[in-house]
Amino acid sequence: QVQVVESGGGLVQSGGSLRLSCAASGSSVSIYTMGWYRHTPGKQRELVARITRIGFTYYSDSVKGRFTISRDNAKNTVSLQMNSLRPEDTAIYYCNANRDGQDYWGQGTQVTVSS
């Protein structure tokens, strides 16, 4: 099994940047599809970005061009670089690992963007 832990959240002003990290243990991120999701009260959990086991990436329309997901196999981490942040990006961000139909979730890290 794999365990994932998020870090890097915080409070930033509109237009600023944050880099979130997802540290995995127990298994290698290279054999999982890794994703970043976010949840805001009153809204459904949203897939923000995903990177597959063979390196294909997906971004939601709302973050395309501003966010970048990447994997570092040596460090066994997945990152989400978030630029040009907007107040609507405020949410708890969760790291997800998926393999063989099984999902593994982190505890989340809070991102707050002030205007």
ABEGO torsion letter per residue (X at the ends): XBBBBBBGBEBBBBGBBBBBBBBBBGBBAAABBBBBBBBBBGBBBBBABBBBAAGBBBBBAAABGABBBBBBAAAGBBBBBBBGBBAAABBBBBBBBBBGGBBBBBAEBBBBBBX
